[in-house]
Amino acid sequence: MADPLKITFELELADNPPLYQDLAQFPKGSRRVNRLRTLAHAGLIAQRAAPNTLSASTSNPSSAIDSCMKEASLELFGPTSEEEVT
C-alpha cells in the first residue's frame, strides 16, 4: 500500500473567494477536509473527461455539461502543468 499524502493547505479569501466561502461554512477538521477532497475529486474527473468532450459534437447535451464542468474545474483549481505548457 502506498504511503498516505499529508498536505498542509492554506487558503485566503482573496486567493479563491468561491472555494474559501464553500470551505469556511464547515467547522475545522474532518468535514472541511472531506469537502475539499470531494471538490478535488470532482475537478479531477472533469479534467480527465475533457479530451473526450472536446471531440464530441456540441449538439450532444451531455458534452456541453462536461465542457462546462471542465471550465469550472479549471477556474476553481487552475490549469494542470500540461495545460500551462501547451
N, CA, C and O atoms as CSV, one atom per row, in Angstrom:
chain,resi,resn,atom,element,x,y,z
A,1,MET,N,N,0.843,-1.182,0.000
A,1,MET,CA,C,0.000,0.000,0.000
A,1,MET,C,C,0.887,1.245,0.000
A,1,MET,O,O,1.912,1.291,0.680
A,2,ALA,N,N,0.483,2.236,-0.762
A,2,ALA,CA,C,1.258,3.470,-0.872
A,2,ALA,C,C,1.156,4.279,0.416
A,2,ALA,O,O,0.165,4.208,1.142
A,3,ASP,N,N,2.197,5.043,0.672
A,3,ASP,CA,C,2.195,5.915,1.844
A,3,ASP,C,C,1.135,7.006,1.662
A,3,ASP,O,O,0.947,7.501,0.551
A,4,PRO,N,N,0.449,7.381,2.730
A,4,PRO,CA,C,-0.555,8.445,2.599
A,4,PRO,C,C,0.112,9.795,2.343
A,4,PRO,O,O,1.233,10.043,2.788
A,5,LEU,N,N,-0.589,10.650,1.629
A,5,LEU,CA,C,-0.112,12.014,1.390
A,5,LEU,C,C,-0.622,12.895,2.519
A,5,LEU,O,O,-1.791,12.816,2.897
A,6,LYS,N,N,0.241,13.721,3.047
A,6,LYS,CA,C,-0.162,14.686,4.052
A,6,LYS,C,C,0.062,16.064,3.457
A,6,LYS,O,O,1.156,16.389,2.997
A,7,ILE,N,N,-0.984,16.861,3.472
A,7,ILE,CA,C,-0.931,18.168,2.832
A,7,ILE,C,C,-1.352,19.236,3.827
A,7,ILE,O,O,-2.387,19.111,4.481
A,8,THR,N,N,-0.555,20.276,3.936
A,8,THR,CA,C,-0.947,21.455,4.695
A,8,THR,C,C,-1.486,22.437,3.676
A,8,THR,O,O,-0.796,22.796,2.722
A,9,PHE,N,N,-2.700,22.863,3.876
A,9,PHE,CA,C,-3.399,23.672,2.887
A,9,PHE,C,C,-3.814,24.994,3.517
A,9,PHE,O,O,-4.561,25.015,4.495
A,10,GLU,N,N,-3.326,26.100,2.952
A,10,GLU,CA,C,-3.727,27.423,3.401
A,10,GLU,C,C,-4.402,28.132,2.246
A,10,GLU,O,O,-3.921,28.105,1.114
A,11,LEU,N,N,-5.513,28.761,2.545
A,11,LEU,CA,C,-6.268,29.455,1.520
A,11,LEU,C,C,-6.789,30.758,2.108
A,11,LEU,O,O,-7.407,30.768,3.173
A,12,GLU,N,N,-6.536,31.846,1.412
A,12,GLU,CA,C,-7.060,33.140,1.829
A,12,GLU,C,C,-8.244,33.492,0.944
A,12,GLU,O,O,-8.346,33.025,-0.191
A,13,LEU,N,N,-9.126,34.308,1.465
A,13,LEU,CA,C,-10.321,34.707,0.724
A,13,LEU,C,C,-9.953,35.303,-0.635
A,13,LEU,O,O,-10.621,35.031,-1.633
A,14,ALA,N,N,-8.911,36.102,-0.675
A,14,ALA,CA,C,-8.501,36.744,-1.928
A,14,ALA,C,C,-7.985,35.743,-2.961
A,14,ALA,O,O,-8.045,36.013,-4.160
A,15,ASP,N,N,-7.483,34.597,-2.516
A,15,ASP,CA,C,-6.954,33.594,-3.443
A,15,ASP,C,C,-8.047,33.002,-4.318
A,15,ASP,O,O,-7.886,32.896,-5.533
A,16,ASN,N,N,-9.144,32.622,-3.710
A,16,ASN,CA,C,-10.237,31.983,-4.437
A,16,ASN,C,C,-11.512,32.134,-3.611
A,16,ASN,O,O,-11.855,31.236,-2.842
A,17,PRO,N,N,-12.226,33.265,-3.760
A,17,PRO,CA,C,-13.393,33.521,-2.913
A,17,PRO,C,C,-14.454,32.412,-2.899
A,17,PRO,O,O,-14.927,32.057,-1.820
A,18,PRO,N,N,-14.853,31.843,-4.065
A,18,PRO,CA,C,-15.889,30.807,-4.004
A,18,PRO,C,C,-15.443,29.566,-3.222
A,18,PRO,O,O,-16.218,29.004,-2.449
A,19,LEU,N,N,-14.206,29.148,-3.425
A,19,LEU,CA,C,-13.701,27.976,-2.705
A,19,LEU,C,C,-13.577,28.282,-1.220
A,19,LEU,O,O,-13.953,27.461,-0.383
A,20,TYR,N,N,-13.056,29.447,-0.891
A,20,TYR,CA,C,-12.908,29.844,0.510
A,20,TYR,C,C,-14.261,29.839,1.219
A,20,TYR,O,O,-14.394,29.286,2.311
A,21,GLN,N,N,-15.263,30.459,0.593
A,21,GLN,CA,C,-16.585,30.543,1.211
A,21,GLN,C,C,-17.225,29.170,1.361
A,21,GLN,O,O,-17.901,28.902,2.354
A,22,ASP,N,N,-17.012,28.300,0.376
A,22,ASP,CA,C,-17.560,26.953,0.464
A,22,ASP,C,C,-16.938,26.185,1.622
A,22,ASP,O,O,-17.645,25.521,2.379
A,23,LEU,N,N,-15.621,26.274,1.762
A,23,LEU,CA,C,-14.934,25.538,2.826
A,23,LEU,C,C,-15.153,26.168,4.197
A,23,LEU,O,O,-15.165,25.462,5.205
A,24,ALA,N,N,-15.327,27.491,4.249
A,24,ALA,CA,C,-15.479,28.182,5.531
A,24,ALA,C,C,-16.787,27.844,6.232
A,24,ALA,O,O,-16.906,28.041,7.441
A,25,GLN,N,N,-17.765,27.339,5.495
A,25,GLN,CA,C,-19.039,27.016,6.129
A,25,GLN,C,C,-18.968,25.761,6.990
A,25,GLN,O,O,-19.892,25.482,7.754
A,26,PHE,N,N,-17.880,25.001,6.874
A,26,PHE,CA,C,-17.696,23.808,7.682
A,26,PHE,C,C,-16.738,24.098,8.828
A,26,PHE,O,O,-15.786,24.860,8.662
A,27,PRO,N,N,-16.979,23.500,9.983
A,27,PRO,CA,C,-16.029,23.696,11.088
A,27,PRO,C,C,-14.684,23.064,10.740
A,27,PRO,O,O,-14.590,22.214,9.854
A,28,LYS,N,N,-13.662,23.488,11.444
A,28,LYS,CA,C,-12.336,22.908,11.222
A,28,LYS,C,C,-12.411,21.398,11.400
A,28,LYS,O,O,-13.222,20.886,12.172
A,29,GLY,N,N,-11.561,20.706,10.682
A,29,GLY,CA,C,-11.476,19.272,10.898
A,29,GLY,C,C,-11.970,18.453,9.731
A,29,GLY,O,O,-11.872,18.862,8.573
A,30,SER,N,N,-12.500,17.292,10.052
A,30,SER,CA,C,-12.793,16.284,9.034
A,30,SER,C,C,-13.863,16.724,8.038
A,30,SER,O,O,-13.777,16.352,6.868
A,31,ARG,N,N,-14.854,17.491,8.447
A,31,ARG,CA,C,-15.879,17.919,7.489
A,31,ARG,C,C,-15.279,18.803,6.397
A,31,ARG,O,O,-15.587,18.642,5.217
A,32,ARG,N,N,-14.426,19.728,6.801
A,32,ARG,CA,C,-13.787,20.618,5.829
A,32,ARG,C,C,-12.853,19.831,4.920
A,32,ARG,O,O,-12.829,20.058,3.710
A,33,VAL,N,N,-12.096,18.924,5.481
A,33,VAL,CA,C,-11.177,18.098,4.695
A,33,VAL,C,C,-11.953,17.230,3.712
A,33,VAL,O,O,-11.550,17.090,2.557
A,34,ASN,N,N,-13.053,16.652,4.156
A,34,ASN,CA,C,-13.860,15.817,3.268
A,34,ASN,C,C,-14.470,16.627,2.134
A,34,ASN,O,O,-14.561,16.138,1.008
A,35,ARG,N,N,-14.887,17.853,2.412
A,35,ARG,CA,C,-15.438,18.711,1.361
A,35,ARG,C,C,-14.360,19.047,0.338
A,35,ARG,O,O,-14.616,19.008,-0.865
A,36,LEU,N,N,-13.174,19.374,0.797
A,36,LEU,CA,C,-12.076,19.666,-0.123
A,36,LEU,C,C,-11.730,18.437,-0.953
A,36,LEU,O,O,-11.470,18.546,-2.151
A,37,ARG,N,N,-11.725,17.283,-0.328
A,37,ARG,CA,C,-11.455,16.027,-1.038
A,37,ARG,C,C,-12.506,15.800,-2.123
A,37,ARG,O,O,-12.165,15.410,-3.239
A,38,THR,N,N,-13.777,16.039,-1.808
A,38,THR,CA,C,-14.858,15.869,-2.785
A,38,THR,C,C,-14.691,16.830,-3.956
A,38,THR,O,O,-14.835,16.433,-5.112
A,39,LEU,N,N,-14.390,18.086,-3.664
A,39,LEU,CA,C,-14.198,19.068,-4.725
A,39,LEU,C,C,-13.007,18.719,-5.612
A,39,LEU,O,O,-13.079,18.839,-6.836
A,40,ALA,N,N,-11.923,18.292,-4.996
A,40,ALA,CA,C,-10.731,17.917,-5.771
A,40,ALA,C,C,-11.016,16.717,-6.659
A,40,ALA,O,O,-10.590,16.679,-7.814
A,41,HIS,N,N,-11.733,15.741,-6.127
A,41,HIS,CA,C,-12.051,14.544,-6.904
A,41,HIS,C,C,-12.954,14.897,-8.096
A,41,HIS,O,O,-12.734,14.414,-9.207
A,42,ALA,N,N,-13.962,15.733,-7.863
A,42,ALA,CA,C,-14.858,16.147,-8.947
A,42,ALA,C,C,-14.088,16.922,-10.015
A,42,ALA,O,O,-14.329,16.742,-11.209
A,43,GLY,N,N,-13.171,17.777,-9.591
A,43,GLY,CA,C,-12.367,18.528,-10.549
A,43,GLY,C,C,-11.457,17.633,-11.366
A,43,GLY,O,O,-11.281,17.843,-12.566
A,44,LEU,N,N,-10.880,16.635,-10.716
A,44,LEU,CA,C,-10.011,15.698,-11.419
A,44,LEU,C,C,-10.793,14.904,-12.456
A,44,LEU,O,O,-10.316,14.703,-13.573
A,45,ILE,N,N,-11.974,14.456,-12.101
A,45,ILE,CA,C,-12.804,13.699,-13.040
A,45,ILE,C,C,-13.187,14.575,-14.231
A,45,ILE,O,O,-13.169,14.119,-15.375
A,46,ALA,N,N,-13.533,15.829,-13.960
A,46,ALA,CA,C,-13.901,16.743,-15.044
A,46,ALA,C,C,-12.723,16.990,-15.975
A,46,ALA,O,O,-12.905,17.049,-17.191
A,47,GLN,N,N,-11.528,17.134,-15.433
A,47,GLN,CA,C,-10.357,17.365,-16.274
A,47,GLN,C,C,-9.996,16.133,-17.092
A,47,GLN,O,O,-9.605,16.256,-18.252
A,48,ARG,N,N,-10.122,14.955,-16.509
A,48,ARG,CA,C,-9.812,13.730,-17.251
A,48,ARG,C,C,-10.832,13.464,-18.345
A,48,ARG,O,O,-10.497,12.877,-19.374
A,49,ALA,N,N,-12.063,13.884,-18.138
A,49,ALA,CA,C,-13.111,13.692,-19.138
A,49,ALA,C,C,-13.000,14.707,-20.265
A,49,ALA,O,O,-13.615,14.520,-21.315
A,50,ALA,N,N,-12.244,15.759,-20.079
A,50,ALA,CA,C,-12.165,16.849,-21.047
A,50,ALA,C,C,-11.735,16.416,-22.441
A,50,ALA,O,O,-12.358,16.873,-23.399
A,51,PRO,N,N,-10.713,15.565,-22.638
A,51,PRO,CA,C,-10.343,15.191,-24.007
A,51,PRO,C,C,-11.493,14.534,-24.761
A,51,PRO,O,O,-11.615,14.719,-25.972
A,52,ASN,N,N,-12.327,13.781,-24.083
A,52,ASN,CA,C,-13.473,13.142,-24.730
A,52,ASN,C,C,-14.522,14.165,-25.124
A,52,ASN,O,O,-15.176,14.001,-26.154
A,53,THR,N,N,-14.698,15.197,-24.348
A,53,THR,CA,C,-15.730,16.192,-24.645
A,53,THR,C,C,-15.291,17.156,-25.729
A,53,THR,O,O,-16.134,17.710,-26.435
A,54,LEU,N,N,-13.993,17.371,-25.879
A,54,LEU,CA,C,-13.531,18.291,-26.909
A,54,LEU,C,C,-13.807,17.752,-28.299
A,54,LEU,O,O,-14.058,18.533,-29.217
A,55,SER,N,N,-13.768,16.443,-28.481
A,55,SER,CA,C,-14.018,15.855,-29.789
A,55,SER,C,C,-15.482,15.521,-30.003
A,55,SER,O,O,-15.881,15.194,-31.121
A,56,ALA,N,N,-16.287,15.597,-28.960
A,56,ALA,CA,C,-17.704,15.269,-29.072
A,56,ALA,C,C,-18.450,16.402,-29.759
A,56,ALA,O,O,-18.018,17.554,-29.757
A,57,SER,N,N,-19.559,16.043,-30.333
A,57,SER,CA,C,-20.397,17.032,-31.009
A,57,SER,C,C,-21.015,17.978,-29.985
A,57,SER,O,O,-21.390,17.559,-28.890
A,58,THR,N,N,-21.118,19.253,-30.348
A,58,THR,CA,C,-21.719,20.207,-29.422
A,58,THR,C,C,-23.226,20.053,-29.370
A,58,THR,O,O,-23.872,20.633,-28.497
A,59,SER,N,N,-23.807,19.279,-30.292
A,59,SER,CA,C,-25.249,19.059,-30.245
A,59,SER,C,C,-25.628,18.080,-29.146
A,59,SER,O,O,-26.806,17.954,-28.809
A,60,ASN,N,N,-24.648,17.386,-28.584
A,60,ASN,CA,C,-24.889,16.437,-27.501
A,60,ASN,C,C,-24.953,17.203,-26.183
A,60,ASN,O,O,-23.947,17.779,-25.769
A,61,PRO,N,N,-26.116,17.228,-25.508
A,61,PRO,CA,C,-26.232,17.997,-24.258
A,61,PRO,C,C,-25.257,17.556,-23.178
A,61,PRO,O,O,-24.768,18.391,-22.417
A,62,SER,N,N,-24.962,16.262,-23.091
A,62,SER,CA,C,-24.046,15.810,-22.040
A,62,SER,C,C,-22.634,16.313,-22.293
A,62,SER,O,O,-21.895,16.551,-21.337
A,63,SER,N,N,-22.235,16.484,-23.549
A,63,SER,CA,C,-20.893,17.008,-23.815
A,63,SER,C,C,-20.812,18.477,-23.431
A,63,SER,O,O,-19.761,18.946,-22.995
A,64,ALA,N,N,-21.911,19.208,-23.589
A,64,ALA,CA,C,-21.928,20.606,-23.173
A,64,ALA,C,C,-21.792,20.713,-21.655
A,64,ALA,O,O,-21.105,21.598,-21.145
A,65,ILE,N,N,-22.452,19.807,-20.941
A,65,ILE,CA,C,-22.350,19.794,-19.479
A,65,ILE,C,C,-20.924,19.448,-19.068
A,65,ILE,O,O,-20.367,20.089,-18.177
A,66,ASP,N,N,-20.322,18.435,-19.710
A,66,ASP,CA,C,-18.951,18.047,-19.392
A,66,ASP,C,C,-17.984,19.189,-19.674
A,66,ASP,O,O,-17.063,19.427,-18.894
A,67,SER,N,N,-18.183,19.893,-20.776
A,67,SER,CA,C,-17.324,21.018,-21.115
A,67,SER,C,C,-17.453,22.119,-20.070
A,67,SER,O,O,-16.463,22.742,-19.683
A,68,CYS,N,N,-18.672,22.351,-19.621
A,68,CYS,CA,C,-18.903,23.356,-18.579
A,68,CYS,C,C,-18.213,22.943,-17.283
A,68,CYS,O,O,-17.636,23.783,-16.592
A,69,MET,N,N,-18.270,21.653,-16.950
A,69,MET,CA,C,-17.607,21.155,-15.745
A,69,MET,C,C,-16.099,21.331,-15.851
A,69,MET,O,O,-15.448,21.674,-14.864
A,70,LYS,N,N,-15.528,21.100,-17.046
A,70,LYS,CA,C,-14.086,21.279,-17.215
A,70,LYS,C,C,-13.705,22.737,-16.993
A,70,LYS,O,O,-12.727,23.032,-16.307
A,71,GLU,N,N,-14.481,23.647,-17.577
A,71,GLU,CA,C,-14.189,25.063,-17.401
A,71,GLU,C,C,-14.282,25.470,-15.936
A,71,GLU,O,O,-13.443,26.222,-15.438
A,72,ALA,N,N,-15.305,24.971,-15.250
A,72,ALA,CA,C,-15.457,25.293,-13.832
A,72,ALA,C,C,-14.308,24.722,-13.021
A,72,ALA,O,O,-13.813,25.364,-12.095
A,73,SER,N,N,-13.886,23.516,-13.368
A,73,SER,CA,C,-12.772,22.885,-12.662
A,73,SER,C,C,-11.484,23.669,-12.866
A,73,SER,O,O,-10.725,23.885,-11.921
A,74,LEU,N,N,-11.240,24.092,-14.095
A,74,LEU,CA,C,-10.032,24.872,-14.375
A,74,LEU,C,C,-10.066,26.208,-13.649
A,74,LEU,O,O,-9.040,26.683,-13.161
A,75,GLU,N,N,-11.251,26.815,-13.578
A,75,GLU,CA,C,-11.368,28.087,-12.872
A,75,GLU,C,C,-11.118,27.900,-11.376
A,75,GLU,O,O,-10.478,28.734,-10.734
A,76,LEU,N,N,-11.627,26.802,-10.833
A,76,LEU,CA,C,-11.504,26.555,-9.406
A,76,LEU,C,C,-10.105,26.114,-9.012
A,76,LEU,O,O,-9.536,26.631,-8.051
A,77,PHE,N,N,-9.544,25.154,-9.753
A,77,PHE,CA,C,-8.279,24.557,-9.362
A,77,PHE,C,C,-7.088,25.035,-10.160
A,77,PHE,O,O,-5.949,24.752,-9.788
A,78,GLY,N,N,-7.318,25.759,-11.256
A,78,GLY,CA,C,-6.235,26.228,-12.093
A,78,GLY,C,C,-5.814,25.159,-13.085
A,78,GLY,O,O,-6.198,23.996,-12.957
A,79,PRO,N,N,-5.028,25.554,-14.072
A,79,PRO,CA,C,-4.608,24.594,-15.096
A,79,PRO,C,C,-3.613,23.586,-14.546
A,79,PRO,O,O,-2.874,23.871,-13.604
A,80,THR,N,N,-3.605,22.411,-15.146
A,80,THR,CA,C,-2.599,21.427,-14.793
A,80,THR,C,C,-1.279,21.831,-15.428
A,80,THR,O,O,-1.259,22.718,-16.282
A,81,SER,N,N,-0.185,21.210,-15.040
A,81,SER,CA,C,1.118,21.573,-15.596
A,81,SER,C,C,1.165,21.328,-17.088
A,81,SER,O,O,1.860,22.058,-17.795
A,82,GLU,N,N,0.443,20.316,-17.609
A,82,GLU,CA,C,0.399,20.046,-19.039
A,82,GLU,C,C,-0.297,21.185,-19.775
A,82,GLU,O,O,0.134,21.579,-20.859
A,83,GLU,N,N,-1.371,21.716,-19.192
A,83,GLU,CA,C,-2.115,22.779,-19.839
A,83,GLU,C,C,-1.348,24.088,-19.827
A,83,GLU,O,O,-1.546,24.917,-20.715
A,84,GLU,N,N,-0.487,24.298,-18.859
A,84,GLU,CA,C,0.320,25.505,-18.812
A,84,GLU,C,C,1.345,25.504,-19.931
A,84,GLU,O,O,1.669,26.558,-20.478
A,85,VAL,N,N,1.860,24.329,-20.276
A,85,VAL,CA,C,2.898,24.214,-21.297
A,85,VAL,C,C,2.315,24.413,-22.674
A,85,VAL,O,O,2.929,25.070,-23.515
A,86,THR,N,N,1.128,23.854,-22.928
A,86,THR,CA,C,0.546,23.940,-24.275
A,86,THR,C,C,-0.208,25.212,-24.508
A,86,THR,O,O,-0.750,25.418,-25.594
